[in-house]
């Protein structure tokens, strides 16, 4: 009776590297992954930094002023609460600060 086992060449998933790294980490794949992560984080950083160059750093996400000093863009709607920032995010805010 003939042997029914498949004696064809193994597919690529069965092929092992000739000299696998001792720790199981492929240095080339690791470097490629690290480079890709660096590209992703660099892009995130550039995107996040762009609005910060025009927006007042004391303006929070709800447009409330967190500055501990007077600014002409502060509007106090309710006494005791944080001021509302009335400054534009498209102008140079530095001149508004009282020093």
C-alpha positions as semicolon CSV with decimal commas, in nm:
position;residue;x (nm);y (nm);z (nm)
1;X;0,000;0,000;0,000
2;X;0,133;0,341;-0,096
3;X;0,218;0,605;0,165
4;X;-0,059;0,869;0,159
5;X;0,143;1,136;0,340
6;X;0,208;1,460;0,153
7;X;0,578;1,486;0,072
8;X;0,555;1,827;-0,095
9;X;0,762;2,120;0,022
10;X;0,636;2,293;0,337
11;X;0,457;2,625;0,307
12;X;0,621;2,945;0,433
13;X;0,449;2,922;0,774
14;X;0,633;2,595;0,845
15;X;0,975;2,722;0,744
16;X;1,195;2,820;1,036
17;X;1,482;3,068;1,002
18;X;1,820;2,904;0,961
19;X;1,969;3,082;1,263
20;X;1,688;3,202;1,490
21;X;1,794;3,454;1,756
22;X;1,863;3,299;2,095
23;X;1,596;3,513;2,264
24;X;1,335;3,464;1,989
25;X;1,342;3,830;1,881
26;X;1,425;3,917;1,522
27;X;1,641;4,232;1,540
28;X;1,538;4,350;1,192
29;X;1,166;4,317;1,269
30;X;1,218;4,486;1,605
31;X;1,397;4,780;1,440
32;X;1,123;4,809;1,176
33;X;0,854;4,807;1,447
34;X;1,037;5,067;1,655
35;X;1,083;5,291;1,350
36;X;0,712;5,264;1,267
37;X;0,614;5,350;1,627
38;X;0,848;5,649;1,623
39;X;0,683;5,772;1,301
40;X;0,338;5,736;1,457
41;X;0,431;5,916;1,781
42;X;0,613;6,192;1,591
43;X;0,302;6,254;1,382
44;X;0,084;6,265;1,695
45;X;0,325;6,509;1,858
46;X;0,328;6,743;1,556
47;X;-0,052;6,736;1,535
48;X;-0,093;6,810;1,907
49;X;0,168;7,088;1,910
50;X;0,018;7,288;1,621
51;X;-0,288;7,430;1,807
52;X;-0,075;7,503;2,112
53;X;0,125;7,761;1,921
54;X;-0,177;7,993;1,884
55;X;-0,401;7,891;2,173
56;X;-0,349;8,039;2,516
57;X;-0,189;7,773;2,738
58;X;-0,415;7,881;3,028
59;X;-0,740;7,811;2,837
60;X;-0,887;7,473;2,928
61;X;-1,106;7,244;2,714
62;X;-1,422;7,427;2,831
63;X;-1,274;7,770;2,741
64;X;-1,224;7,856;3,109
65;X;-0,919;8,057;3,210
66;X;-0,686;7,882;3,453
67;X;-0,433;8,168;3,476
68;X;-0,347;8,290;3,825
69;X;-0,291;8,645;3,698
70;X;-0,512;8,910;3,533
71;X;-0,575;8,897;3,158
72;X;-0,794;9,126;2,951
73;X;-0,955;8,821;2,787
74;X;-1,102;8,701;3,119
75;X;-1,480;8,737;3,156
76;X;-1,623;8,655;3,499
77;X;-1,981;8,539;3,451
78;X;-2,028;8,400;3,804
79;X;-1,828;8,530;4,100
80;X;-1,603;8,263;4,249
81;X;-1,593;8,047;3,934
82;X;-1,317;8,036;3,677
83;X;-1,331;8,314;3,421
84;X;-1,445;8,243;3,068
85;X;-1,168;8,305;2,816
86;X;-1,294;8,542;2,548
87;X;-0,967;8,542;2,353
88;X;-0,946;8,417;1,998
89;X;-0,738;8,111;1,924
90;X;-0,617;8,281;1,605
91;X;-0,439;8,584;1,752
92;X;-0,123;8,644;1,950
93;X;-0,248;8,632;2,311
94;X;0,084;8,738;2,468
95;X;-0,002;9,108;2,458
96;X;-0,321;9,048;2,661
97;X;-0,135;8,949;2,975
98;X;-0,083;9,218;3,233
99;X;0,272;9,206;3,364
